[in-house]
């Protein structure tokens, strides 16, 4: 501590003459303090948003059908899903029409509400637009399965053939299959809107009948649709050509979805886990050990509907 002789009256005089500037400085100090606090608060909010985006949540739109839908947690990402509502889709994705590169014919017009469902898989997200006007019974059952969290049982993508299709639908929890076992639980066929027969496998522009990303049921005869589905991994000219269960009820949309389709493991092909065994065991540890590269659907959520 300095002695009083170090400053003397000069020190007092400086303090006295600085009385008015000190008031100004105090105001400036308050402003500076407020600015600093705002900066710190904004920085903290930014950190919080970054943290929250690490595991994003797809929320049900206010226009979505009512129900208790769990969030779908996708792969860890700072950006989240590329499609969060029907508003994120182009008019062509919402209401597709025949073109020079996709859709051999225009699908039925949408005179019923369409729905956006997002499914999390082990290789990424699949965004699916469900069109009840395409196949009313098939679309309704799929949406019911989504509502009841059927796909959260860890559904194996069991028969995935490169350049052809991927079949799935047997529940990872065997008890879930009981609601769909037997002919009494099978759906009647919806009317096929795709052109049928070998002369309509492609059109004059070379567009194939069953587009990549189309979703339909796997079946084994008339009125045989149950709880198994197919999704086309490539454009295909044979599917949907007269098998009534192969009428599309929806399709995947968005670049993110098609990237996911291309990532699904197809190495097992027709030699994946047998359907009977999956029905008995579900997605058991033994199946996962025997087929370690098998991919799965981990859950599906209704995101939007209008």
N, C-alpha and C positions, 0 to 999 in steps of 0.2 A: 504494500500500500504506500502510495506516495504521500509525502508530508504536505501540509497546507502551504508551505513556502514554495512548493513547486509551481503553484498556480496563482496564488494570491488573488488580488482584486481583478486581475485580468481574466482569470477563469470565471469569476462571477459575472464580469461584464460581458463575456462571450455568451454565457448562458442567458443573461438577461436580454441581450440583443437578439438571440435566436428564439425568443418566446413565440412570436407569430409564425415564423417558418416551421416550428415544431408542430403547430396545429395543422398546417398544410401537409406535413410529412405524415402525421397520424392518419389523415384521410387517405393519402396515397397508400399508406401501409395497409389500411383496411381493404382497399380495393385489390391490392396485390395479394393479400391473404385469401380473399374470396376467389380470385382467379386461380390461385394455387390449389385451393380446395376443390374447385370445379375440375381442374386438370387431373388431380388425383382420383376424383370420383369417376370421371370418364374413363380413366385408365383401368380402374377396378371393374367397371361395367364391361369394358372390352374383354378383360380376362374372363369374366363370368360367362359372356356370350360364347367365347371360344371354347370354354370348358363344356358348356351345355351342348354345343354342336358336335362334340366328340361322339356322343351317342344320341342321335337325333330321334325325334318322335314324330310320327305321322299322325296328325290330329284329324278327327272326323270333322268334315265340313258341316257348317250349320244347316246346309241344304241336304245333308245326307239322311238316309233313312234312319229312323230311330232304332236304338239298341245299344247294348253295352259292348263296344268294340275295343279290344286291347290295342295298344300301340304296337306297331311293327318296328323293331329295332334292326336297322340295317348294319352293314359293315361299318366299322369305325371310320368316320370321315368328317373333315372339317366343313364340308359343303352340304352334306345331307343328300336326300334324293333329288333327282332332277325334275321329277313330276310330283307335285304335292296336291293338285286338285285338277278338275276338268278344265279349269281356266288356263292351265299350262299346255294344253294340247291345241294343235292347229285344227282348223275346220275340217281338213282332210282326215285327220286322225279321229275326230269326233264323229263325223258322218261320211265315211269313205265312199268313193265312187270308182267305177272302172277307169283305168288309165292305161297308158302305154307300157307301164312297168309293174303294175300290181293290180289285182282284182280282175279276174277274167270276165266277170259281170259285176254290176253294181249290187251290193247287198241290199236287202229290204230296207226301205226308209224307216227311220226311227220314230215310230208313233207311240212309243212307251219310254219312260225314263231310262237313261243309260247310267251305268255305275262304273266307277274307277276302283279297282282292287289292286293293292300292292302286296306282293308276296316276297318274303325274304327267303333266299336260298343260300346254300353254302358257297355259292360262287357269285352272288350279287342279287340285285333286285329285279323283279319282273312286274311291270306295270300293265295291268290287264283292263281293257275296256269291255264290259259285259253289255251285249245288245239283246235285250229280251225280244225285240222284234225279229231278230234272226232265227231264234229257236226258243220260244217262250218256256217250255218245260225244262229244257236243258239249262237255260240261264237261271231259272228260279232255283233249281236244285243246287247249282254251284254256289249261289249267293247264300242259301241256307247253310251249306257246309262252312262257308266263311263265317257266318254269324255264330255258329255253334263251336267255333275254334277247332274244327276238325283237323285243319292243316297244321295246327300247333303240336300235333302228336308226333311230328317229325316224319313226314311222308317221303318215302324213297323215290327217287327218279330212277326207276328200276330197269326199264328197257329202253335204252337210248342208243339209237343206231345212227352212226355218222352219216350226214347228208340226207337223213330221212325224217325220223321223228323221235320223240321221247315220250314214253308212257309212264304214268304215275297215278296215284290215287289210293292205294292200299294204306290204311292208317298205320302209324307207327305204334299205336296202342291197339292190340287186337280187338278189345271190346267195342271200339268205335265202329268196327265194320258191321256189327250186328244189325244196325239200322238199315243196311243196304244188301244184306244177304238174301238170296232167294228171289224167285221170279215175282213174288207178290210186291217186292220193293222196287222192281224195275220200272223205268219210265217208258211210256209210249213214245214212239218216234215222232219228232217234229218233222214238218214238211221240209224237204231238201230244196234249197234255193239255188244250189250250184247246178250247172248243166251236167247231166249224167251221160254215161256211155263213153266208149272209146273214141268217138269222133269229137268229143269235147274236152279232151285232155289239155289242149292248148287252143288259143284263138289265133286269128290271122296275124296278130302282133307278136305271137310267141309267148304270151302270158300264160303261165300254168294255172291249173284249176284251183289247187289248194295252196294258198300263199304261206310263205314263212311267217310263223307267229300265229297262225290260225289255231284256235282251240276247239276241240270237239271231244266226244266221248269215245272210249274204246268199247267195242261190243263184239258180240258173236252171233248176231242174228236179229230178226225183227223184234222190236220192243225189248232190247236187251241192255239198255243203258242203265248203269248203276252208280258206282263211285270211282270209276277209273276213267282217265282222260288221256288225250294225246295232244301234243303241241308240235307243229311242224318246224323242224330245224332248218329246212330249206324249202324253196318253192317245189311243189310236187304235183305231177300231172295225173297220178292215179288215185290219190285219196279223194274222198267225197264224190266218187263217180258212180254211185248207185247203192252204196252201203248206207242205209238211212240213219244209222247212228253217227255217221261222220259229218253231219251238218254242223258247220261252225256256229257257235253261240257267242263268240267273242274273239279277241285277238290281243296280243301284246303290242304295246306302243312305246315309242321313244328309243333313242339311240342306246340308252342305258340298258333297256330290256334286251335288245338284240345283241348287245355285247355279252350279257349274261347267257343268252341262248348259246352263243358260240363257245362259252367257257365250260358248259356242262360236259362232264366226262362221258365219252362214248366208247371207251376201250372195251367194256364188257359186252357191248352189243346185245345180241340175242342170248348171251350166256350170263346175264345178270342173275340176281337171286330169284328163284322160282316163285311164282305168284302164290302157290299153296303154302309155301314155307313162310312167306311174308305175312299171309293172312293169319297163320298160327302164331308166329313169333313176334310180329311187328318189327320195328327197327331195333332188333336185339343186339346185344354185345357180340354174339357169335356171328351174326350177319355182317356187322361192321368190321369184325376182325377178318372174316373171309373175303369181304369186298371192301377193302379199305379206301378205295378211291371213289366209291359210290357217292353221288351228290343227293341232297335232300332239300325239301321244302320245310322251312322251320316255322312258318306262320304266314297267314294272310289276313289283311285288314281292309274293310270297306272304308275308303278314304273320302269318296264324294259320290253323290247321286243326284240326278236332276233330269 
